[in-house]
Amino acid sequence: MQALRATTTGANPKYRLDLALPPEPFLGLHDAPLVTLLANPGRSESDPAAYARPGITPRTLHNIATDGGTPNHFLSGAEPDHPGSLWWRRTLRGLTTLGHSYEELSRTVLALQFHGYHSPEWRPIPFTLPSQSFTFDLVRRAMSRDAVIILGRIADVWTIAIPELRSYPNVVTPKTRRNAAISRGMFTPQDFERITDALAV
């Protein structure tokens, strides 16, 4: 924890981790058929007030502590104007055009962050957190059940941590790796078909 606190002082502000916000290393049901690998949760000036709203932080921590995870509360909850809800609805809007509701997607998409602490911009931290080891295990469990895995931003970092991803046949990669949106235009027709097939199971 002392090493983690060191990332909150002296660092460039755009990379500084905000330990006052709840960590979000994973979001969703752990056995979801579609898994998206991300960097870390972002941070905006509105986040402290947004996470202080009644129920938001408890639901976030409940997801972390629950065996098997919980549906993505930013998609299934009653706070559509929360920054997390806005981000997830924007990111998955392309799948709603195929007939999937946000409520359904809250159960069928698992998001895994390389680390779960909020910062304005991504930068790797120079140590491995216990939650990262669990996240890496979730990736390997996804591979063991043949889940479709979206490997976008920081793909090189993910494949260093989990070399098996390089040869996993159900990996799909977006055309633009810095954009997390899951939509038809972001993938080749073949890869997007694999995404839609995963959600149809």
N, C-alpha and C positions, 0 to 999 in steps of 0.2 A: 504493500500500500504506500510506503514511503516513496518508492520509485515512481508510482503512479502520481502521487502528489507533486513530484518534481516536474511533471509535464504541465502543471497549472501555473507555474511561476517561471519567469525568465524566458519562456518560449515566445516566439513570434505570436502575437495575439490571434492571427488567423488559424494557427494550428493548436492553440491552447485548448486542452480538454476541460469541459465544464463538469466537475464532479458533483455539483449541486443538482443537476438534472439526473433522473433515473437512467441507469444504463439500459440499452436495448440490444443485447447481442443477438437475439433471435426473436422473431415475431411470427406467430402462426402455429398451426398444428405440426408436430414433428414428423408425422407420416404423410404429409401432403404430397400429391403427385407431381407438383411443379415447385422447384426450388430456385430462388434467385440469390446469387452471391453478390454482396455489396461491399462497400468500404467501411464506413462508420456513419452513425446518424449525424446529420448536420446540426447546426445551431444558428438561430437567428435571435435578434434582440427581443422578439415577442415570445420566445420559448419559456423563459422563467415564469411569466404570468400564465401562459397556456398550460404548463404542467402543474401549476398550483390550483387549477380548477378542481372542484370536488370530483373525486373518483378517478382522475386521469392517472396520477402516479400509482395509486393502489392497483389499478387494472394492469398497468405496465409491469409492476413487480409481481403480481399474481401470475402473469404469463411466464415469467422467468422461473418462478418457484413450482409451477404445476408440472407434474410428470406428464409427458406427452404434449405439453404446450396448450395453448388456448387459441380459439379463432382470433384473427387480427382485430383487436377492438377498435382500431381506427377505421375499419370498414364496417364493423357490425354495431358500433356504439351509436349513441345519440348526439354526438358532437361534430356534425359535419363541417363546422367552421374552425375546428382545431387545426393548427399547422400540420400535424401528423396526418389527420384525415384528408386535408386538402392535397398533401403530397401523394398519399397512396391512391386516392381517387383519380388524380391526374395520371399517375404512373400506370394504372390498370384500366384506364378508360377505354383503351383500344380493345380490351377483352369483353367489355360490356356490349360493344357493337355486335358481338357474336351471340348475344343472348345470355351471357353470364351476369348475374346480379352481383353487386358488391358483397352482399351477405354470403352468397355462394363462394366468391373469391376469398373471403376471409377464412374459409376452411380449406381451400384447395391450393393456396399459394403460401409457401414458407419462405420468409426472408431471413437470410443469415448475414450478419455483419462480420467483417474481419475482426473488428473489436467493437464493443458496444457503447463506448463513451462519445458524447456529443462534442463536436468542434466545428467551427465555421468552415474549415477546409481539411481535407485528408492529409495525413502524414503518418507513416508507420511509427509505432512505438518500439523502443529497443529491447523489449522483453516479451515473454508470452504469459498472458493472464490465464488463470484457471478456467475462466469462462470461454477463452479461445480454444482450449483443449476440448471442451465439451462441444463447441461449435464444429470443430474439425471432425469430431465423432459423428455429429449429425450429418455432415456431408458424406462421410463413408457409409452411414446407414442408408442415406438416400441412394447412393450408388448400388448398395446391395439389394435394394428393391426396384432397381431400374427406373428411378424417377428421372424426369427431364430436368437438367440443371442449366440455368442461364449463367454463363460466365462472361461478365462484361468488364466493368471498370476494375482496375488493379488485378487483371487476370494473372499477370506474372507473379504477383505476391501470393495469390491463392495457390498457384501450381507449385510454388516453392514449398509452401506449407503442406500441401497435399499432392505429391507427385502423381498419384494415381489419376488425377483429373486429366492429365495430358493424354491418356489412352482410353479414357472412359467414353464409350460410344454414344451416350445420350447427352453429351454437352452441346449446347447451342450458343452461338456468340452473336451479339447484335452488330449491325453495320457500324454504329457509332458507339464506342464503348463508354463514353462519358455520359451518355443519356440512358437512364434506367427504365424509360418507358417500354412497356411490353405491348407492341402493336404490330400490325401487319407490315407497315412500312419500315420497321426497324430491323427486320430479319429477312433472310432469303425465303422464298416460298417454301422450300423444303423444311427449313428450320421452324418456320411459323406453323407449318402443318404438324410438326412434332409437338409443339406447345399446345395446339388445339386438341390433338389426340390425347395428350396427358390429361387435360381438363375434362375430357369426355368420359374418362374411365369411371 
